[in-house]
Amino acid sequence: MTLFLDLTRISSRLLRGAPTGIDRVEYAYAEELVLNERYGPVVPIITTPLAVGAIPVPTMRDHLKKIEAGWLRDRVSAADDPFYMELKQVIETPSEAGQTGATRLRRQTRRQAAAKTLQFPFRQIAAAPGLLRRTLTETRQTRRCYFHASHTQLDKPGRFAWLGTNGMPSVFLIHDAIPVDYPEFCSPGSAERHHRRLKTVSDRADLVIVNSAATETAVARYMNQEGWRVPKTEVVHLGVDRWFTPATIDTSPTPQTPYFVCVGTIEPRKNLIFLMNVWRGVVERLGRQAPKLVLVGRRGWENENIVDVLERSREIGGHLVEVADLSDLGLSALIKGARALLAPSLVEGFSLPVAEALALGTPVVASDIAVHREIADDRALLVGTLDGNSWVDAIAAICPPDSALRAEWAGRASGYMPMTWGRHVERTMAAIDAVRTERT
């Protein structure tokens, strides 16, 4: 079977820093299918404002290698990343009483990144529509399927009309229904865009891959509410990168003072205002012995209240560190050395940081929501999203080096068996292979 693999999102990620969760997903498919060639012929597809086209496999391979280098995925130890070592030093520096705002670390500006990277050659983009037409003609009598692993462009249904014109079976991976279920947590316009994305999938999909049973329920509920067709759906949990295993980071130095880490875009649904108030309670209880909280992620949207705390708080500013664009090895070392990973989110489609922390054997304190119950499988300490006192109690109890609570949850985490990306892609490809050439 020839797989027409949409790589539009990953094709634009050279100007970004560290990968987001969706970036990791699309890159995993690109790595397995394009770089490693494990599942037969593949045609990389990109969608531009002007046209849909195909990119030659050698060109895409070169592009993916540039992305890999830009994400620092070729390092063997976090010690090779000066930015991570700077963060380590900041964490180990004693908190300064009365400090205004968090300590904020940024790797580089976008302009500096752009100066060192290149996008696709214009010639390849210009030739892409013609290459797609020729490839469609050549494969017309063979088994083939289109696969799209991100939400990119799905809100523009006209850009997928070629699938129907060419009788192409289509599979889409949906990451969540958050913008339509919880528009208050997203940027203006997100709900309408996601509405159109889900309509495109309802109209076009022979199969939908979802990252969790929680996402499956949310997507089906929304489509049913709208009176749309609900395509056949397969739940395939997301994978954990090879860097998030204990063996990989044995040579990576970790900070030697107590700290906790929270990973994710700084946005409302992450419940960070609540976490800031929890940290006030931790500082009140432990005083100068209070640990630092390291927030890892870019600033998102609708986050003015959170940013006010990060930039202006004197009460907890000295106990906060904000960092973005860590390398994978840097992030894995940071999580490995933490007293625990904190995940207070109000809603998630999956939760890669929870899976990554458990894979490393790091205790996890997470909000008691459906997807955390599904992913953690009783290996994380789940606490109510508004139960601040219980969060303070848990963090204070985990903090001491001889903490019995930490030992208990580290022991539970040690039995966690994460999905690898190789296994994730294998399960998806088996589901795709079963897709019939004609919609039933």
N, C-alpha and C positions, 0 to 999 in steps of 0.2 A: 504494500500500500504506500502511495505517495502522500506525505503529510504536508499540507500548506500551513506553515507555522507563522502566525502573526507575531512579529517582533517590533512593532511600531514603538512601543514604550521604551524598550531597552535601547533602541537605536538613538534615542535622544538623551541618554543618561550620562554621556561623557562630561557634560557641564555640571553635573551634580557631584555631591560629596559621597558620603557613605550611603549604601543602598537602603531604601525603605523595604517594608515587608513585601509589597507587591513587586518591587524590583527583584528581590531575591527569588520570588516564584518564577517570574518570566526568565530570569537568567538561568535558573536550574533547568528549565526545559531547553533553553538554547545550548547549555553546556552538554546535556545528555544527547540531544538530537542533532546539533550542528557540529559542535567541537568533537564529541566522542563517537558520533555516527553509529549509535547503538540500535537504531530501529528502522533502518532502511532509508530510502530516498526522502529528502526534506527540501521544501522550497520556502526560503525565508520571505515573508510578506511584510511590506510596510505600506501604511496609508498616509498620504500627504493631503494638504488642502486641495491639490489639483487632481490627484489620481491615486489609484491603488496600483501597486506594482510589486515585482519580484526582484530580489537582490541576489546576485551570484553567491553561492555558498563560500567560495574563497574570500570574497569581500566581507561577508558577514563574520567569518572566522577571524579575520584581522581586526575587525571592529570589536568583537567580543574580547580579544586579547588586550586591546587598549583599555576596555572597561575593567578587566581583571587587574591590570596594572594600576589603573586609577583608584580602584578600591583597595589596593595594597594586599591583594589576596595571594601574592607570591612570597610573602614574608614567612620566616620559620619561627620567629619569636616576637612577642610584643616589644621586647627590648630593642628590636630593629626600627621601631617607630618612635622618633623623638617626641611626637605630639602626645602619645600615650605616656611616655616617661615624664613629660611635663605634668600631665594630669596626676600621675602617681605622686609626684612631689607635692602638688597642691593638696591632695588628700591627706598626705602625711604631715603637712604643716599645721600646727595647733590652731584651733579656731581663734579668731581675734574678736574680743568682746567689743560690742558696739559697732561692728563693721556694717556699713550701709550696703545692703544688697548682696546677692550671691557672687561668688567668683565665677566669671564666665570665660570659657576657653573656646576659641574658634580656630580651625585649622588654617583657612585661607579664604580670601574673597572669591566670588564667582569670576571676577575679571582675571585674577591670577590663574584660576583653573582654566579659563577659556584660552589664555595665552599659551597653555601647554598642551592643548588637546585639539583634535580636528574632528569634524563631522564627516559623513559620507562624502566622497568625491561627487561633485555635481554631475559628472558624466554618468555615474551609476544611477543616480536618482532620475535623471532625464530618460535613461534607457529602461527604467523599471517597468513601466506599463507595457512596453513592447515585449519584454522578456516574459511577463506574466501571460500575455496573450499567446505567445508561442508555447509556453509550458502547458497551458490549459488545452491547447490543440493536441500536443504530443501525448497527454495523459488521458484524453477523452475516453478511450476504451479500456482504461485500467481502473483499479480500485484507488480511490483517493478521498481525502477528508481535510477539512479546514479546522484548525484549532487556535483559539484565542484565549490566552491565560491572564489577561489584564482587562480592566474596564475601559481602556483607551479607545476613544472614537465611537464607542457603542451608543452614545447619545445622538449620533448622526446616522440614522438608519439607511439613508441613501448610499452611504459608502460601502454597504454590504449587499447591495442589489445584485452585484456580480455573482454572488453565491447562488441565488435562485436562477439567474440566467444560465449558469453553467451546470445546474443540477448537482451542486456540491454539498454533500453531507457536512454538517457543521456542529462543532462542539465548543462550548464556552465554559470558562472557569469563572464563577462568581464568588467574590470574597466576602460580601456582606450585603445586608439591606438597610444599613444604618441611616443613610441620608433620607430614605423615605419613611422609615420608622421613627427616627429621632432627628428631624430637621433642625431642632434647636441646638444640636451639637455640631452642626456643620456650617460651612460658609454659605452666604446667600446664593441661591440658585442651585445648590447641590441637590436638593430634593427633586426639582424638575429634571435636572440632568440624569439623575439615577432612575427616575421614572421612565425616561426614554430609553435608557440602557436596558432595563428589565423588559421593556416592550420589544426591543430589538431581539433580545434573547428568546422571549416567548414566541415571536414570529419566525425566527430563523433556526433555533437549536433543535437538532436531533437528540442531543444529550447535553445536560448541564453537569459539570463537575463542581462540587461545593467543598469548602475546606472544613466544615463541621456539620454535625446534625443540627446545631443551633441555627446556622445559616440556611440549611435546607428548609427548616420549619419557617423561618422568616420570609424567605423568597417565595415559597409555595403559598403562604398566607397572603402575601401582598398580591401575587398574581391572581389568586382566587377572588380576593376582594375587588379587583379591577375587572373581573370577568374574562380574564385572558386564559389561553391555553397554558397548562403547566407541563413542560417537557419532562421526559424521563430524567431522573437525577441520581447521581452517584456521589456518595460522601467519601472523600479522600483527604485525610489529615495532611497538613503541610509537613515538609521535611525540616530537619535540622542540619545546618552546614557542618562539614567535617571539623571546623575549628571549635565547635562547641562540644568537644569531648575531652575528658580529663587527660587522656594520653597526649593530645595535640598540644596542650599548653603547659606541659610539665616544665618546659624551659622558660616560660614567661614569668617575669617578676610581678608580684601582686603587692598592693599597698599593705603596710604592716600595722596600720591603725584601724580601729573599728569604723565601718561605714556601711551604708545601705545604698542600693541602686534601684532606680526606676527608669525603664526604657520605653520611649515612644514619643511621637510628635506632641509638642506642648499645645494641647487643645482641650476644650471643655469635657469631652466624653472620657478623658483619662482621669477625671476626678482629682485634679492636682490641687485645686483650692482646698478641698477636703484634706488632702495629704499635707498641705502647708499648715493647716490648723492642727493636724495630728502632730506635726513636728514642733509646734509651739508647746504642746503637751509634753513631748519627749524632752525638750530643752528645760521646761519648768521642772520636770521630775529629776533629771540627771545633771542639770547645771553645766559646768565646764566639761564634765565627762560625757556630755551628749555626743553621739556619733555624727558624722557628716552624712548628708543625703546627696547623692550624686544623681542628677537628672540628665539622662542621655537622650538627645533628640533635638530636631530643629523646632523653631517656633512656628506654630501653625496659625490658626485663625480664631477669631472671637475669643482671644485669650488675654484681654487687657487686664483683668483682675489678677491673673497669674503673673503676668509680666510686672505689674506693680509690686508684688511681693518680691519677685526675683531681683528687681532693680532698686527697691527703696526700703525693704525691711531692715530694721536695726536689731530687732528682737531675735530673729533666726538667721539673718543674712550671713553671719560668720560660719554657720553650719550647713550652708547650701553651696553646691558646686553645679554649674550648668555647662554642659559640653555637647558639641555636635560633631559629626563627621569622624567618629572613631573608626579605625580599621577593624576588620572582623577579629583579628587576633587581639587587638587592644580591648575590644568589647568583651571577648570571651575571658580574657585575663581579669578584667574589671569585675565581671559577674562571679567568676570563680573565687575571687578574694573577698567578696562581700559577705557581711553577716547574713544577709538574705536579699533576695530580689523582692521588691514591693510592686504589686500590680493592682491598684485600687480602682480600675476602670469601671464605669457604669455600664458599658456595653462594648462587646468586641465581636468580630466575625470569627477570628481564631484567637491567637495570642502567642506569637512566636517567642517573645522573651520568656514567657512561662515555660514553654517547652525547652528552650535553650538552657535556662537555669537548671531545670530538673535534670537535663542530660549531663550537665556538669556536676551534679550532686550538690548544688547550692540550695539551701532552704528557700521556699517561696511562701510569702504571705500575700494572698490575693483576695479580691472581692468575691463574695459568694454569688456569682452569676452563672447562668447555665453553661456557657462555653468553658469557663474555668473548671467547673465540675466535670465536664466532659474530657477536657485535655489532661488535667492533673490526675484524674483517676484516684482520688483519695491520697495523693502524695504531696499536697500543698495545704497549708493552714488557711482555710477560707473564713473570711470575716465579713460581716455586713457592710454595705457600701456607706452607711451613715453611722456606724457604731464606733465613733471616735475613741471612746475609752478603751474598747477592746483592742483597737489598733495600737494605742499607746502602750497598753499592757504587754502586748505581744512583742513589740519592738524593744521595749525596756528589758523584757525577759530574755530575748535572743542576744542582746548586745554583749554581755560578759563573756570572756573567753572560755569559761567553764560552764556555759549555759546548757542546762539539761534539755530545755525546749529546743535549742538549736540542734543539739545532738540527735534528738528524736526526729526532727523533720529532715535533717541531713541524711539520716538513715533511711527514711522513707524515700527520699529523692534518689538515693543510690540504686534503688531497684527499678528506676524508670527506664523504659525501653523506647527511645524516640524513633519516630519515622525518619529514615534517611531520605535525602532527595532522590537517590537512585531508586529506592523502593517506591516513593511517591510517583515518580514518572512511570515506573513499570506498571503500577496499578492503573494509572490514567490511560496508558497506551493499551492495556488489555481492554479497558472499557471502550476506548475509541475503536479498537479493532472489531468490536462486536456491533458497532453501529451499522445499520443496514443502509444500503445505497439509496433506498427510497424510504421516505418518511411514512410510517404506518398510521 
